[in-house]
Amino acid sequence: MCALALWLVPECVWAQPGAVTLAPAVVEAGSPELIRVEAGDAAGVDGEWLGNRLEFFRGHEKGAWFALAGADVETPAGPSSLKITVRLTGSGVRDLTRTVEIHPSTTALDRSP
């Protein structure tokens, strides 16, 4: 499934080194997200989002790290903190924590009376 997810996301979505990108870019409650971290100098990447630990794995491209995650369908709309720490080769860490806006599910909106 991971390979399929990587194939479906166009390469132009990914950004420069040190960048964090989510696909799809608009995060909806109840939807899966593919998180990509560009960190060529990383020995590993750790993360946490919405109270869940993220398991990052190294991609085929040099410096690309990925995690699959998602906002639960009951997650309230609004800002959330995506905590990402890059463990640098040798020693040290880089904090790539950012705010991710969660939008209401469009499926839930379609069912409104």
C-alpha angles and dihedrals in degrees: 000000000000092000090051091051091051091049094050095053113079116238092235089070092072121088141205128304113295090027127130118208132181126205119236090033093212107068114212127187109260096023129114121241132203109212118201125191121191106212115145092173095053128123087186145337127231128189150168131198131174091353094307127113113236120224108213122198129191116254128219091256114081111261097010119127124181140195131180116221142142146193113255114246089247094052109123118241115256141070122334132182118244105196115202126172122186114208104214124222108263100010142327136059138243120214114219096170114152143166118260119196113222116208126202115265111268087213090059090048091052090058094055115119 
